């Protein structure tokens, strides 16, 4: 009988406690920055600057999504992204004329 492991199980075994703590802290900091309990007093880039004003919020959102994905919560699936499937099979339809 073969031993089948999922990717999530394999990835969970490779994570160390230190890296999980660092990723958790970064996720918490980005969530706090996005929820902004200081009502805009804590800003890395002021929002009234054209074009680049919201880049700090975009970076914090990307960091939060990445941290959640590290712990297994795939936010990308909510937006219709499908996981890549590479099983070596090419699906072809052949018409006979």
Secondary structure as UniProt FT lines:
FT   HELIX           7..14
FT   HELIX           17..35
FT   TURN            36..40
FT   TURN            47..48
FT   TURN            50..54
FT   HELIX           55..70
FT   TURN            71..72
FT   HELIX           75..79
//
